[in-house]
Amino acid sequence: MVVTLSVFHPASQAGFADWAALLAASAADTEGCLGTDISTVTDGHFEPAVAATFVDEMACDRWVDSARRAEILRKGRDLGWLPSAPTLELVDGEAPPPGVGAFRHEIVPGRSAEFLDAQRELTGAASGFSGYEGTALFVDDETNTALSVLRFRTDRQLSAWVSSRERGEALDVLRSSLTHDFETMSATTAFGTTVRTDHGRIRQTPNWKSAMMVLLVLYPTVMILSRFLGPVLDDAGAEPWLALWLSQVVSVGLMQWWLMPWAAKPFRRWLDPVDGDGWRSNLAGAIAILAIYSACLALFANVTWLQFWDYMDA
């Protein structure tokens, strides 16, 4: 999934909504578009912007490169709506462009006003930091979800803001309006490694965390495949060396595209090399995974129906 953002100079709001609706409609009519949104523009804190979500990058490119979009943008320039940044693309599972921070929020029903106030406070604090260029905020009142995108000139300046005391103090108010902590859009590999830029340096999930995540998924996967796929391959007459290879192909495929991404979601913050770097976070995540290890071991030790060795000669 790809979210593309077109951000414009914060000029007068008069007429922007109508023109932005035309731009959004051109995206909605493009094959592969999943939805569009126009940014929340209040009190001059947030940038006017239009977001469109597509199934993949090819669908996104069809709209971005379309003649219809180009014509609407030309009309916008005549009205004074000039792009304030190149078109941004946020791809699930990939880090945002340099200097861009993107955050997803789930708002407690009935607390949208508090959420907006907290976002204004964050925006006001961020604007005092070197390299700050603007924030676009998209709020969906029907689903109580939001996407905030802020831009700094460089990754180094973005990191200075993310790790600042001012941001930490403002986040306490923001978190009180959310159902759970916000999610940072960052690059996470299929095997549980998150890649972030911090103070101009590339950081990634510590190896011990990635190893714990792989073991968390690998053990039950191998046990279940040995119990259910192994006998099928034996009945089909596959030689042991071939049966083992086929089983590994299935296990790697399942882990790469389904099981590891699914299992890593609850541990997204723990795997983050910046947000999950504190000792409390490290300890809490490790204890949670150790508890799941124990549950898996107890399950396969006591449920004979899952013990593949009882079926090897059946």
TORKEKOL-214894 format. One record per residue (C-alpha): residue number from 1; residue in three letters; z, x, y. Coordinates in steps of 0.1 Angstrom, whole numbers, plus 5000, padded with zeros to 4 digits. Example, Ala and Ser with C-alpha at 12.3 -4.5 7.8 and 13.67 -1.06 7.14 Angstrom:
{1 "ALA" {5078 5123 4955}}
{2 "SER" {5071 5137 4989}}
//
This chain:
{1 "MET" {5000 5000 5000}}
{2 "VAL" {4991 5013 5035}}
{3 "VAL" {5005 5001 5069}}
{4 "THR" {4983 5011 5099}}
{5 "LEU" {4997 5009 5134}}
{6 "SER" {4978 5007 5166}}
{7 "VAL" {5001 5015 5195}}
{8 "PHE" {4993 5009 5232}}
{9 "HIS" {5005 5019 5266}}
{10 "PRO" {5035 4997 5277}}
{11 "ALA" {5017 4980 5305}}
{12 "SER" {5024 4945 5317}}
{13 "GLN" {5029 4921 5288}}
{14 "ALA" {5007 4894 5304}}
{15 "GLY" {4978 4887 5281}}
{16 "PHE" {4988 4912 5255}}
{17 "ALA" {4998 4887 5229}}
{18 "ASP" {4965 4868 5230}}
{19 "TRP" {4945 4900 5228}}
{20 "ALA" {4967 4915 5201}}
{21 "ALA" {4962 4883 5181}}
{22 "LEU" {4924 4889 5181}}
{23 "LEU" {4929 4924 5169}}
{24 "ALA" {4953 4912 5142}}
{25 "ALA" {4928 4885 5131}}
{26 "SER" {4901 4911 5127}}
{27 "ALA" {4923 4930 5103}}
{28 "ALA" {4933 4898 5084}}
{29 "ASP" {4896 4890 5078}}
{30 "THR" {4891 4924 5062}}
{31 "GLU" {4890 4925 5024}}
{32 "GLY" {4922 4940 5011}}
{33 "CYS" {4944 4931 5040}}
{34 "LEU" {4979 4918 5029}}
{35 "GLY" {4991 4908 5063}}
{36 "THR" {4994 4916 5100}}
{37 "ASP" {5021 4917 5126}}
{38 "ILE" {5025 4922 5164}}
{39 "SER" {5054 4943 5176}}
{40 "THR" {5085 4928 5192}}
{41 "VAL" {5081 4937 5229}}
{42 "THR" {5114 4930 5248}}
{43 "ASP" {5129 4944 5279}}
{44 "GLY" {5104 4973 5280}}
{45 "HIS" {5123 4991 5252}}
{46 "PHE" {5096 4989 5226}}
{47 "GLU" {5059 4997 5226}}
{48 "PRO" {5032 4970 5223}}
{49 "ALA" {5016 4976 5189}}
{50 "VAL" {4997 4958 5161}}
{51 "ALA" {5003 4965 5124}}
{52 "ALA" {4982 4957 5095}}
{53 "THR" {4990 4961 5058}}
{54 "PHE" {4963 4969 5032}}
{55 "VAL" {4963 4973 4995}}
{56 "ASP" {4950 5008 4997}}
{57 "GLU" {4935 5034 5021}}
{58 "MET" {4899 5024 5014}}
{59 "ALA" {4906 4989 5026}}
{60 "CYS" {4925 5003 5056}}
{61 "ASP" {4895 5025 5065}}
{62 "ARG" {4871 4995 5063}}
{63 "TRP" {4890 4979 5091}}
{64 "VAL" {4898 5010 5112}}
{65 "ASP" {4861 5020 5111}}
{66 "SER" {4847 4984 5116}}
{67 "ALA" {4824 4975 5145}}
{68 "ARG" {4845 4943 5151}}
{69 "ARG" {4877 4963 5157}}
{70 "ALA" {4858 4988 5180}}
{71 "GLU" {4845 4959 5201}}
{72 "ILE" {4880 4943 5204}}
{73 "LEU" {4894 4977 5214}}
{74 "ARG" {4867 4980 5241}}
{75 "LYS" {4877 4947 5255}}
{76 "GLY" {4913 4958 5254}}
{77 "ARG" {4905 4989 5274}}
{78 "ASP" {4888 4966 5300}}
{79 "LEU" {4921 4947 5302}}
{80 "GLY" {4942 4978 5306}}
{81 "TRP" {4954 4981 5270}}
{82 "LEU" {4948 5017 5262}}
{83 "PRO" {4959 5034 5229}}
{84 "SER" {4990 5055 5235}}
{85 "ALA" {4986 5074 5202}}
{86 "PRO" {4960 5079 5175}}
{87 "THR" {4960 5052 5149}}
{88 "LEU" {4989 5058 5125}}
{89 "GLU" {4988 5053 5088}}
{90 "LEU" {5020 5049 5067}}
{91 "VAL" {5013 5052 5030}}
{92 "ASP" {5039 5042 5004}}
{93 "GLY" {5052 5072 4986}}
{94 "GLU" {5039 5097 5012}}
{95 "ALA" {5057 5112 5042}}
{96 "PRO" {5047 5097 5076}}
{97 "PRO" {5025 5118 5099}}
{98 "PRO" {5043 5147 5117}}
{99 "GLY" {5068 5136 5143}}
{100 "VAL" {5068 5100 5131}}
{101 "GLY" {5099 5083 5116}}
{102 "ALA" {5095 5049 5099}}
{103 "PHE" {5124 5028 5087}}
{104 "ARG" {5126 4995 5068}}
{105 "HIS" {5154 4971 5074}}
{106 "GLU" {5167 4939 5058}}
{107 "ILE" {5186 4919 5084}}
{108 "VAL" {5216 4897 5076}}
{109 "PRO" {5205 4861 5082}}
{110 "GLY" {5216 4849 5116}}
{111 "ARG" {5222 4884 5130}}
{112 "SER" {5187 4892 5144}}
{113 "ALA" {5201 4893 5180}}
{114 "GLU" {5226 4919 5170}}
{115 "PHE" {5199 4939 5152}}
{116 "LEU" {5177 4938 5183}}
{117 "ASP" {5206 4949 5205}}
{118 "ALA" {5213 4978 5182}}
{119 "GLN" {5176 4988 5182}}
{120 "ARG" {5176 4988 5220}}
{121 "GLU" {5206 5011 5220}}
{122 "LEU" {5189 5034 5195}}
{123 "THR" {5157 5034 5216}}
{124 "GLY" {5176 5041 5248}}
{125 "ALA" {5195 5070 5232}}
{126 "ALA" {5163 5085 5216}}
{127 "SER" {5144 5083 5249}}
{128 "GLY" {5168 5110 5263}}
{129 "PHE" {5157 5135 5236}}
{130 "SER" {5130 5161 5240}}
{131 "GLY" {5096 5151 5227}}
{132 "TYR" {5103 5113 5224}}
{133 "GLU" {5071 5093 5228}}
{134 "GLY" {5080 5057 5219}}
{135 "THR" {5092 5031 5194}}
{136 "ALA" {5074 5002 5179}}
{137 "LEU" {5094 4974 5163}}
{138 "PHE" {5081 4947 5140}}
{139 "VAL" {5105 4919 5130}}
{140 "ASP" {5096 4891 5104}}
{141 "ASP" {5120 4862 5111}}
{142 "GLU" {5109 4844 5080}}
{143 "THR" {5119 4872 5056}}
{144 "ASN" {5146 4887 5078}}
{145 "THR" {5130 4921 5075}}
{146 "ALA" {5119 4947 5101}}
{147 "LEU" {5100 4979 5104}}
{148 "SER" {5108 5004 5132}}
{149 "VAL" {5085 5033 5139}}
{150 "LEU" {5094 5060 5164}}
{151 "ARG" {5073 5089 5175}}
{152 "PHE" {5082 5124 5187}}
{153 "ARG" {5058 5151 5196}}
{154 "THR" {5069 5174 5167}}
{155 "ASP" {5088 5172 5134}}
{156 "ARG" {5114 5196 5149}}
{157 "GLN" {5121 5172 5178}}
{158 "LEU" {5123 5142 5154}}
{159 "SER" {5147 5161 5132}}
{160 "ALA" {5169 5169 5162}}
{161 "TRP" {5172 5132 5170}}
{162 "VAL" {5177 5121 5133}}
{163 "SER" {5206 5146 5129}}
{164 "SER" {5221 5139 5164}}
{165 "ARG" {5256 5126 5171}}
{166 "GLU" {5242 5100 5195}}
{167 "ARG" {5221 5085 5167}}
{168 "GLY" {5250 5085 5142}}
{169 "GLU" {5271 5065 5167}}
{170 "ALA" {5244 5040 5173}}
{171 "LEU" {5237 5035 5136}}
{172 "ASP" {5272 5022 5130}}
{173 "VAL" {5263 4991 5151}}
{174 "LEU" {5229 4988 5135}}
{175 "ARG" {5242 4989 5099}}
{176 "SER" {5266 4960 5106}}
{177 "SER" {5235 4937 5111}}
{178 "LEU" {5218 4948 5078}}
{179 "THR" {5223 4935 5042}}
{180 "HIS" {5222 4972 5031}}
{181 "ASP" {5214 5005 5045}}
{182 "PHE" {5179 5010 5060}}
{183 "GLU" {5153 5028 5040}}
{184 "THR" {5135 5058 5053}}
{185 "MET" {5098 5061 5045}}
{186 "SER" {5094 5095 5030}}
{187 "ALA" {5074 5112 5002}}
{188 "THR" {5089 5108 4968}}
{189 "THR" {5072 5121 4937}}
{190 "ALA" {5071 5102 4904}}
{191 "PHE" {5098 5124 4889}}
{192 "GLY" {5124 5118 4916}}
{193 "THR" {5118 5145 4941}}
{194 "THR" {5119 5134 4978}}
{195 "VAL" {5102 5157 5003}}
{196 "ARG" {5113 5156 5040}}
{197 "THR" {5109 5177 5071}}
{198 "ASP" {5142 5187 5087}}
{199 "HIS" {5143 5209 5118}}
{200 "GLY" {5108 5221 5112}}
{201 "ARG" {5116 5231 5076}}
{202 "ILE" {5103 5214 5044}}
{203 "ARG" {5132 5202 5023}}
{204 "GLN" {5132 5185 4989}}
{205 "THR" {5156 5170 4965}}
{206 "PRO" {5178 5196 4947}}
{207 "ASN" {5166 5205 4912}}
{208 "TRP" {5198 5193 4896}}
{209 "LYS" {5194 5158 4910}}
{210 "SER" {5158 5156 4899}}
{211 "ALA" {5168 5168 4864}}
{212 "MET" {5195 5142 4862}}
{213 "MET" {5170 5115 4871}}
{214 "VAL" {5145 5127 4845}}
{215 "LEU" {5171 5127 4818}}
{216 "LEU" {5183 5093 4829}}
{217 "VAL" {5149 5078 4821}}
{218 "LEU" {5137 5102 4794}}
{219 "TYR" {5164 5097 4768}}
{220 "PRO" {5162 5059 4765}}
{221 "THR" {5123 5061 4767}}
{222 "VAL" {5121 5085 4738}}
{223 "MET" {5147 5066 4718}}
{224 "ILE" {5129 5033 4722}}
{225 "LEU" {5094 5047 4716}}
{226 "SER" {5107 5065 4684}}
{227 "ARG" {5121 5032 4672}}
{228 "PHE" {5092 5009 4680}}
{229 "LEU" {5060 5030 4685}}
{230 "GLY" {5068 5056 4658}}
{231 "PRO" {5067 5031 4629}}
{232 "VAL" {5034 5016 4642}}
{233 "LEU" {5018 5050 4643}}
{234 "ASP" {5031 5058 4608}}
{235 "ASP" {5017 5026 4594}}
{236 "ALA" {4984 5034 4611}}
{237 "GLY" {4983 5066 4590}}
{238 "ALA" {4986 5090 4620}}
{239 "GLU" {4996 5125 4610}}
{240 "PRO" {5031 5136 4623}}
{241 "TRP" {5015 5161 4648}}
{242 "LEU" {4992 5134 4662}}
{243 "ALA" {5018 5107 4662}}
{244 "LEU" {5042 5129 4682}}
{245 "TRP" {5014 5137 4707}}
{246 "LEU" {5004 5101 4711}}
{247 "SER" {5041 5092 4716}}
{248 "GLN" {5044 5118 4743}}
{249 "VAL" {5013 5106 4761}}
{250 "VAL" {5028 5071 4762}}
{251 "SER" {5062 5083 4774}}
{252 "VAL" {5048 5105 4802}}
{253 "GLY" {5025 5077 4813}}
{254 "LEU" {5053 5052 4814}}
{255 "MET" {5076 5076 4833}}
{256 "GLN" {5049 5087 4858}}
{257 "TRP" {5037 5053 4870}}
{258 "TRP" {5065 5028 4862}}
{259 "LEU" {5098 5039 4849}}
{260 "MET" {5107 5068 4872}}
{261 "PRO" {5096 5050 4904}}
{262 "TRP" {5116 5020 4893}}
{263 "ALA" {5147 5039 4883}}
{264 "ALA" {5146 5061 4915}}
{265 "LYS" {5147 5031 4939}}
{266 "PRO" {5185 5025 4937}}
{267 "PHE" {5191 5062 4942}}
{268 "ARG" {5166 5067 4971}}
{269 "ARG" {5193 5077 4996}}
{270 "TRP" {5210 5100 4971}}
{271 "LEU" {5177 5118 4963}}
{272 "ASP" {5169 5122 5000}}
{273 "PRO" {5175 5159 5008}}
{274 "VAL" {5187 5151 5043}}
{275 "ASP" {5204 5117 5042}}
{276 "GLY" {5219 5124 5007}}
{277 "ASP" {5231 5159 5013}}
{278 "GLY" {5268 5152 5020}}
{279 "TRP" {5294 5159 4993}}
{280 "ARG" {5304 5122 4992}}
{281 "SER" {5268 5111 4985}}
{282 "ASN" {5263 5139 4960}}
{283 "LEU" {5295 5130 4941}}
{284 "ALA" {5289 5092 4942}}
{285 "GLY" {5254 5095 4929}}
{286 "ALA" {5263 5119 4901}}
{287 "ILE" {5291 5097 4890}}
{288 "ALA" {5269 5067 4889}}
{289 "ILE" {5243 5085 4868}}
{290 "LEU" {5269 5099 4844}}
{291 "ALA" {5282 5063 4839}}
{292 "ILE" {5246 5052 4830}}
{293 "TYR" {5244 5081 4806}}
{294 "SER" {5276 5070 4789}}
{295 "ALA" {5263 5034 4787}}
{296 "CYS" {5230 5045 4771}}
{297 "LEU" {5248 5067 4746}}
{298 "ALA" {5272 5039 4736}}
{299 "LEU" {5242 5015 4732}}
{300 "PHE" {5222 5037 4709}}
{301 "ALA" {5253 5048 4690}}
{302 "ASN" {5264 5013 4682}}
{303 "VAL" {5234 4991 4680}}
{304 "THR" {5218 4999 4646}}
{305 "TRP" {5187 4979 4654}}
{306 "LEU" {5178 5005 4680}}
{307 "GLN" {5184 5035 4657}}
{308 "PHE" {5149 5048 4648}}
{309 "TRP" {5162 5070 4620}}
{310 "ASP" {5171 5040 4599}}
{311 "TYR" {5135 5029 4600}}
{312 "MET" {5117 5062 4594}}
{313 "ASP" {5113 5056 4556}}
{314 "ALA" {5113 5018 4558}}
//
